Amino acid sequence: MQREGTRTALAGVRASERRDSRGMMARMRAVVQRVDGARVEVAGETVGEIVGEGLCVLVGVTHEDTREKAAQLARKLWSVRILQGEKSCSDNGAPLLVISQFTLYGDARKGRRPTWNAAAPGPVAEPLVDEVVDQLRALGAHVETGRFGAEMKVSLTNDGPFTVLVEV
């Protein structure tokens, strides 16, 4: 009887309101760093680079994320006022370097090795990271990217330092 009630209760909860195994809201996540230049290399080749003031954004995707969440994250990244003078990328046309980072959903609470269970698999995550980039570009942003699934080397000069976690 209680099991049926639990199922019924969950059916009424929107996907965006579901909680993960730790009781936290499952949300699309980004670590955002204010930078004075950043680049990403794959096999010694620079695949994305921004020069001067901008944002380096590491994007993590979980199982419950949607295209709508990706669009919401893009709008937040474009408008968040964390550049010098409390400006946003939309205020001064600052570029963004967007890099997929499944390890943002790593869980190292138990044992000596993190688990990645909360991270969405590649076929789910890649189109959603691409959607964040597409939505940013549609808003008028200059966006550089890493290469999904590749072993990447990221170099940046953190300006401040200033780093924030954005979840939508």
N, C-alpha and C positions, 0 to 999 in steps of 0.2 A: 504494500500500500504506500509506504513512504517513498519507495523507488518510483512509483508512478507519479507521485506528487512532485518529486524532484525533476522528472522529465518534463512535466507540464510547466513547472516554474522556469526551467531553462528555455523552453520553447518561446516564452514571452520576452526573453532578453535579447536585445539586438546584438549582432555580432560585435559591434564596436564597444559593447558594455561587458562582454565576457571577460572573465578573469583567468590569468594563467595559473600554473601549478603553485605559484607562491601567493596567490590571492590578489595579485596586482592586475590592473587593467592591461589587456593585450593591446599594444599600440605600436604604430610605425614609429621608429626611433631614428634620430640623427644626432651625431656629435658634431657641433659646429664650432669651428675655430676661426677667429679673426686673424687674417694673415697679411703679411707683406711679401707676397709671392709664394707659390707652391707648384709642385710638379709631381707627376707620377710616371714611373718608368716600368716597362715590361721587357725583360731580356735585354737590358741596356739601351732600349729605345724609349725616348720620351713620347708618351701617348696622350698626355694632357698637361697643360701648363697655364698658370695665370701669373701675371706680372703686376706688382704693386698691390694696393689694398684690395682685399676681397675676402671671400669665405672659402674655407676648405671644409667640405661636408662629407662625413662618413655616414652612409645610410644603411640601416638594418631593417629587414623585413621579417615579420612573423606570419604565422599561418592564417590569421584572421584579417590581414590587411587587404585593402581593396584599391581599385583605381581612384575612388573618391578620396580615400585617405592619402593617396599619393598626390592628388591635386591639392588637398588641404595642406600637406607638408610643403609643397612647392610654393603656395601662397605665403605661408609662414616664413619660409627661407627668404623669399623675395622682399618681404616687408619688415622682418625683425630688425630693430634699431640697435645694432651692436657694433657698427663701424664707428670710426672717430667722429666726435661731435654728435653722437646719438643719431647717426644717419643709418639708412638701410641701403641695400643694393639697389632698390628701386629709386631711391633718392638721388644717387650719384652714378648709377650705371656700373657699379663694381661687379667684377666677374665672380663666378663660383666654380670651384673644382669639386665635382660630385663623384664619390667613390663608393661602390658597394662594399659593405662590411658585415658579413654574417656573424662575426664574432661579437657584435654588440648584444647578441642574445645568448652569449655563453653563460653558463651557470657553474660556478666553482665552489658552491657552498659545501659540497660533500666530496671527500676523497682528494686526490692530488691532480686529477685531470678534469678540465671543464667538460660539460656536456653541451651539445648544440641543439637539443630537442626543440627549443622554442624558435629556432631560426627556420624560416621557410626554405624548402628545397629550391635549387636553382631554377627549375621550370616555373615556379611560382614567383620567386624573388626577382629574377631578371626583368620580366616585363613591367613589374611595378617600379623598379629603379629607373628603367627607361621612361616610364610614365612621369616620374618626378622631373626628369631632365626635359622631356617634351613639354610639360606644363610650364616649367621655368622659362623655356625658350618662347613659348606662346605669350608669356607675360612680358617679353622683351629682354630677358637676361642673356648675357654672354656666358655660356656654360661649356666647360671642358670636363672630360670624364676619364675615369680609369677604364680598364678592360675587365668585364665581368668574368669571374672565375679564374683569372690569371694570378700568378705570383707577382705581386706589385711591390715596388719600392716607392714610398711616398716621402718627399722632402718638402719642408715648409719652414717659413719663419713665422712663428706665432707672435702676433702683435699684441702686446699687453704684458704678459700673456692673457688671452681672453678665450675661454672655452665654455660652451654651454651645451646642455642636453635638451633637445627639443623632441617632444612626443606629441603625436596627434591621434 
